[in-house]
Structures are given as C-alpha cells and as structure tokens.
Amino acid sequence: VLPSVGDTFRGLGELLGSADFYVALGWTPLRTLVGFVISLALSLALALPAAFLKPVEKLLSPLVVIARAVPTMSIILLCLLWVSNRILPVVVSVFIVFPVLYTTILNAVVGVDKKLAEMSRVYKVPAARRAAKLYLPLSMPAILSGVQSTLGLMVKLIIAGEVMSGTARSIGQAMNLAHQYLETDVVLAYTLAAIALSALLEGAVALVKRLTLRWRYA
C-alpha cells in the first residue's frame, strides 16, 4: 500500500529520532566518498597518460569499453561471490564509475585547444607551467561537470550494493529491512534521505565549479 505524504514525512520524523538512522547516514556517505575518491584517482592516473601517449590510450580503450558494457547486476552478483559484504558497495561503484570518469577526463584533456597547446610547445613553456596554466584551467570545467553527474550515480550504486549485500550500518540495509516488514513509509523516508545526500554532494561540486570558473576568468 502506498503511504500518504503525511505518513512518509511522519516516518522520516521518526527516523530523525533514531540513532540507527544517523549511523546509516554516516556510513553510506563515507562509502560513497571512498568509492568516488578511488574512482577519481584511478581515472586521473590512467586518463592523463592516455591523453598524451597514444599507445597507452589504445591499450586502455578496449578495457574501458568492456568495463562500460558489463551489466551492473552481473558485477554485483560476482562481487557477492568474491568480495566481503563490507566493501562490496565500494568495489561495485568503482568498477562502474571508473570508465565514466576516465572517458570524461580523457576527452576534457584531449579537447584542449590544439593551437594553444602547440604554441606552448613552440615557445618551450615548461611542462609544469603548461599543466597549471593551460590544461588545468581549460579542462577543469568539463571534468567537474563529469564529477557532478557521476556523484549522483555513485550514491545510487552504493545503496544498491548495500541492499544486495546486506551491508551493516547502511541506508541500503535499512531500506531492505523496511521492505521486508512492509514499512513502505520508512522505505520512502530513506529514499528522501538518499535524494538529499545526492543533492548535497552535487551541490558541493557545483559550488566548486563556479569558484573554478571565476578563478579561470579572473
């Protein structure tokens, strides 16, 4: 039975008075940030060499295509067999988000104006200065846009992984238990909390993006 709006917010109010809610609300964002940092670090470590070295890009291209093509449920089910429940949500999210971020960063760096890049090489601008004054300012807006869009995806993947694996102290586990006991209002209340978490993270990146654009054109 679908609960009313009042029942949903009443359920959310009850959750706000529960210690378990804050435990779950602490661990799920932490897993989200850990997974995102790993994905971003891995993407940067591979996309930057690929942007400047064609053999590296050709070597990684089929691997990234395969990673993007693997169904999410296949990854989750395989991880249930091979990975501890405690880290399964992070592993799943990294596997799915990495190729998205890798492609975003690669396209952003490769998309830097070729004439400006060539001019910097002709005038023998040091590599560190080129990175700081040319590639970073010109590619950062596109990278941040990709980061902003993938954070919402990361939250969904983390919670999906928590539901499937029964990860303790998580929004996903709490939603799964509420579903088993037919507490639809609690499921919707946790859904509102997940939406708020996603909006908060994306809003933080949007703020960083605005500050970056202001610095770029200052």
Disulfide bonds with the S-S distance in Angstrom:
none
